[in-house]
């Protein structure tokens, strides 16, 4: 069951239909350069089926909007432009994961990491943080990276 609201352009999607579509759909390159205007609702909406408040799930840091999901009825509400933005970001096959606790925790962790990096850049400067990131990436490719880190700390 998929229903589109003519007034606002939003779409109500049954997750069982979505899962069936996902099993039948061939993987494709979804990303594109075209930006879509997203009309993200500022507050939770009532489920059209059971009238309970739908839970709002953040899609990501980029794109930053929320989809509404009723866990009881397994319905998802997508505001105008949200499906197109998911497609542009290559996330249409991830809708089931987006409405999971694990996905939401990862977004929170990513957001905290980004805030921490911003604070560190403010304190130490972009050049310093960029160099540390470069060194970290290099160290992570080394088989004995722990030993190399210990060497950096040691007074050798």
C-alpha positions in Angstrom: 0.0 0.0 0.0 1.4 3.3 -1.1 -0.7 6.4 -0.9 0.3 9.9 -2.0 -1.2 13.1 -0.5 -2.2 15.4 -3.4 -2.3 18.4 -1.0 1.3 18.2 0.4 3.0 15.7 -1.9 3.9 13.3 0.9 3.7 9.5 0.6 2.5 6.9 3.0 4.4 3.6 2.4 3.7 0.2 3.9 7.0 -1.4 4.9 5.9 -4.8 3.7 5.4 -3.4 0.3 8.7 -1.7 0.5 10.5 -4.9 1.5 8.8 -6.7 -1.4 9.9 -3.9 -3.8 13.4 -4.2 -2.5 13.6 -7.9 -3.1 12.4 -7.4 -6.7 14.3 -4.2 -7.5 17.6 -4.6 -9.3 20.4 -2.6 -7.7 21.1 0.6 -9.5 23.2 3.7 -9.2 20.8 6.1 -7.6 22.9 9.2 -6.9 22.5 12.2 -9.1 23.4 15.9 -9.1 19.9 17.2 -8.9 18.8 18.6 -5.6 15.3 18.1 -4.3 13.5 20.3 -2.0 12.5 18.5 1.2 9.4 19.6 3.1 10.3 18.0 6.4 7.5 18.2 8.9 8.6 20.0 12.1 6.8 17.6 14.5 5.6 14.1 14.8 2.4 13.2 12.9 -0.3 10.8 13.9 -0.3 7.5 12.1 -3.2 7.5 9.5 -4.0 3.9 10.4 -3.9 3.7 14.3 -3.6 7.5 15.1 -0.6 6.9 17.5 2.2 9.4 17.1 4.7 8.2 14.5 8.3 8.0 15.6 10.7 10.3 13.8 13.9 8.8 12.5 16.8 11.0 11.3 18.2 10.0 8.0 21.7 11.2 8.5 23.9 14.2 8.9 23.7 14.7 5.1 20.9 14.5 4.1 19.5 15.9 7.3 15.8 15.2 7.6 13.5 12.8 9.4 11.1 10.1 8.2 8.1 9.2 10.2 7.5 5.6 11.1 4.7 3.8 13.0 6.3 0.6 14.5 2.9 -0.9 15.3 1.4 -0.5 11.7 4.8 -0.7 9.9 3.9 2.5 7.9 6.4 5.2 6.9 5.5 8.7 6.0 7.8 10.5 3.6 7.3 14.2 3.2 7.5 15.8 -0.2 11.0 15.3 -1.8 12.2 12.9 0.8 12.2 9.8 -1.4 14.0 11.7 -4.2 16.6 12.9 -1.6 17.0 9.3 -0.4 17.5 8.2 -4.0 20.1 10.9 -4.6 22.0 9.9 -1.5 21.8 6.2 -2.5 19.7 5.3 0.5 16.4 4.0 -1.0 17.6 0.4 -0.2 18.3 1.4 3.4 14.9 2.6 4.6 14.5 -0.4 6.8 17.9 0.3 8.5 17.1 4.0 8.8 14.2 3.3 11.1 16.4 1.2 13.4 17.9 2.0 16.7 21.4 1.0 15.4 21.2 3.6 12.5 20.0 6.3 14.9 22.9 5.6 17.3 25.4 5.8 14.5 24.0 9.2 13.5 24.3 10.4 17.1 27.9 9.1 17.2 28.8 10.8 13.9 27.3 14.0 15.1 29.2 14.0 18.3 32.4 13.2 16.4 31.8 16.1 14.0 31.2 18.5 16.9 34.4 17.3 18.6 36.3 17.8 15.4 34.9 21.3 15.0 36.0 22.1 18.6 39.5 20.7 18.0 39.8 22.6 14.7 38.9 25.8 16.6 41.4 25.1 19.3 44.3 23.7 17.2 43.7 24.9 13.7 42.7 23.2 10.4 46.3 22.4 9.3 47.1 20.6 12.6 43.9 18.5 12.6 44.3 17.7 8.9 47.9 16.4 9.6 46.7 14.3 12.6 44.0 12.8 10.4 46.5 12.0 7.7 48.9 10.4 10.2 46.0 8.4 11.7 45.0 7.1 8.3 48.6 6.1 7.6 49.0 4.4 11.0 45.8 2.4 10.5 47.3 0.9 7.3 50.4 -0.3 9.2 50.5 -3.9 10.5 52.2 -2.9 13.8 50.3 0.4 14.3 50.1 0.0 18.1 53.9 -0.4 18.3 54.3 2.7 16.1 52.0 4.7 18.4 54.0 3.5 21.4 57.2 4.7 19.6 55.6 8.2 19.1 54.8 8.4 22.8 58.2 7.0 24.0 61.3 9.1 24.6 63.5 7.1 22.3 
